[in-house]
Amino acid sequence: MSFPYRPLALATAFGLLTACATVPQPLQGTYSDVSTAGAQQGGAGGAKVRWGGEIIKTEPGPQETCFYLLSRPLDKQARPESDTSGATEGRFVACHEGFYDPEVFTRGRELTVTGTLQGTVTKKVGEYDYAYPRVAADVVYLWPKRPVTVRYPPGYYDPFWGPGWGPSYWGPWGDPFWNRPRVIIVRPPPAPAPKPAHK
């Protein structure tokens, strides 16, 4: 009796996975596959690109704000891939009209932009003159911060649980109550016994 429902369940699961990989509407479209390294060599002016990376610094100006970014490959959502290997695709600068607060667009935040390449801008990186490919951005998309993952060293266990307990005890899914805050009750010491009365 369960067989008729299996295709529906598979279709639902596939739909959920597809929805998770959907590119946000402002970033959708068709773009050139020119890389930041290729744009540094020139000859790509006027190309429409969709690039992303980590913010190095945000510089508001009188008319526009420029974002200096460490470029990273984009995943299926057009989000910069997390830094797992240290590999980058160079640097670029994206500028958009208006004011963007550097206290919001802070160093390390992930940004994806779309726009048109407009040559390069040379800026100092230390003592080196670095040619940043410049993007006149029409979309600036700031991604939410990724959740922090706590990694324990091998063999670690919480002394509150003792050996053999903790998330692995409950299997690959973990304890559904694991993330709840632990409540520690401190009990007062017992009152001293009353002294016997002297006759």
C-alpha positions in Angstrom: 0.0 0.0 0.0 3.0 2.3 0.5 4.3 2.0 -3.1 1.9 4.6 -4.7 3.2 7.2 -2.3 6.9 6.6 -3.0 7.2 8.6 -6.3 5.4 11.5 -4.6 7.8 11.4 -1.6 10.8 11.3 -3.9 9.5 14.2 -5.9 8.9 16.2 -2.8 12.4 15.5 -1.5 13.9 16.4 -4.9 11.9 19.6 -4.9 13.1 20.5 -1.4 16.7 19.9 -2.5 16.2 22.0 -5.6 14.7 24.8 -3.6 17.7 24.9 -1.3 20.0 25.5 -4.3 17.9 28.2 -5.9 19.7 31.4 -6.9 18.1 34.4 -5.2 16.0 36.3 -7.7 18.1 39.5 -7.7 21.2 37.4 -8.8 19.5 35.4 -11.5 20.5 35.9 -15.1 23.1 35.1 -17.7 26.7 36.3 -17.2 30.1 36.1 -18.8 32.4 33.4 -17.5 35.4 35.8 -17.4 37.4 35.4 -14.2 39.0 38.0 -12.0 42.4 36.9 -13.2 41.3 37.2 -16.8 39.8 40.6 -16.2 43.2 41.8 -14.8 44.7 41.1 -18.2 42.3 43.5 -19.8 40.1 43.1 -22.9 36.9 42.2 -20.9 35.5 45.7 -20.5 31.7 45.8 -20.8 31.2 42.2 -19.9 28.3 41.4 -17.5 29.6 39.4 -14.5 28.4 37.8 -11.3 31.2 37.6 -8.9 31.4 37.1 -5.1 33.8 36.8 -2.2 34.7 38.0 1.2 34.7 41.7 2.0 38.2 43.1 2.7 37.0 46.6 3.3 34.1 48.9 2.5 34.8 52.5 1.4 31.8 54.9 1.2 32.4 57.9 -1.1 30.5 61.1 -1.9 28.3 59.4 -4.6 29.0 55.6 -4.2 30.3 52.9 -2.0 33.1 50.6 -3.1 33.6 47.1 -1.8 37.0 45.5 -2.0 36.6 41.8 -2.1 38.7 38.6 -2.0 37.1 36.7 -4.8 35.9 33.1 -4.3 34.1 30.6 -6.6 30.3 30.7 -6.3 28.2 27.7 -5.4 24.8 26.7 -6.9 23.1 29.5 -5.0 25.6 32.0 -6.3 27.0 32.3 -2.8 30.7 32.5 -2.3 32.0 29.1 -1.3 33.2 28.9 2.3 37.0 29.0 2.9 38.0 25.4 3.3 41.2 25.3 1.3 42.4 28.9 1.4 42.2 29.0 -2.4 41.0 32.4 -3.9 40.5 33.9 -7.3 42.3 37.1 -6.6 40.7 40.4 -5.7 38.3 42.8 -7.3 36.4 46.0 -6.4 32.6 46.5 -6.9 31.1 50.0 -6.6 27.4 50.9 -6.3 25.7 54.2 -5.9 24.6 55.3 -2.5 25.8 54.8 1.1 26.5 51.3 2.5 27.5 51.3 6.2 30.9 49.7 6.8 29.6 48.6 10.2 27.1 46.4 8.4 29.2 45.4 5.4 32.1 44.4 7.6 35.4 42.6 6.8 34.8 38.9 6.3 31.1 39.1 5.3 30.2 37.3 2.1 28.9 39.4 -0.8 27.8 38.6 -4.3 27.5 41.3 -6.9 26.3 41.5 -10.5 27.3 44.3 -12.9 29.5 45.5 -15.7 33.3 45.3 -15.9 34.9 48.8 -16.2 38.7 48.1 -16.5 40.9 48.0 -13.5 41.8 50.3 -10.5 45.3 50.2 -9.1 45.6 50.2 -5.3 48.3 49.4 -2.8 48.3 46.0 -1.1 51.2 46.5 1.3 53.9 47.9 -1.0 52.6 46.2 -4.1 50.5 47.9 -6.8 47.5 45.6 -7.3 45.2 46.0 -10.3 41.7 45.4 -9.0 39.1 44.6 -11.8 36.3 47.1 -11.3 32.7 46.2 -11.4 30.0 48.9 -11.8 27.5 46.9 -9.7 23.7 46.9 -10.2 23.1 44.4 -7.5 24.9 44.1 -4.1 23.7 41.0 -2.2 24.9 40.6 1.4 24.6 37.0 2.6 23.5 36.2 6.2 26.3 35.0 8.5 26.9 31.2 8.4 26.1 29.3 11.6 29.1 28.7 13.9 30.1 25.0 14.0 31.7 23.9 17.3 34.3 21.1 16.6 35.5 19.0 19.5 38.9 17.3 19.4 39.0 13.5 19.0 38.2 11.6 22.1 36.6 14.6 23.8 33.5 14.1 25.9 31.6 16.4 28.1 32.2 15.4 31.8 28.5 16.3 32.5 27.5 13.3 30.3 30.4 11.0 30.9 32.1 8.6 28.5 29.8 7.0 25.9 27.2 9.8 26.1 26.7 13.0 24.1 25.6 13.6 20.5 27.1 10.4 19.1 25.2 8.3 21.6 22.0 9.1 19.8 23.2 8.1 16.4 24.0 10.3 13.3 21.1 12.6 14.0 22.2 13.5 17.5 20.0 14.2 20.5 17.1 16.5 19.6 17.6 18.2 23.0 21.4 18.6 22.5 21.3 22.3 21.7 19.2 23.3 24.6 21.0 25.2 27.3 22.1 23.1 30.3 20.6 24.1 33.6 22.9 23.5 36.6 21.2 23.5 40.0 23.4 24.5 43.0 21.9 23.2 46.2 22.7 24.8 49.5 24.6 22.7 52.0 22.4 20.8 54.5 21.7 22.6 57.7 23.7 21.4 60.7 22.0 19.0 63.1 20.7 20.6 66.3 23.0 20.1 69.3 21.5 17.9 72.1 20.3 19.9 75.1 22.4 19.6 78.2 20.6 18.4 81.4 
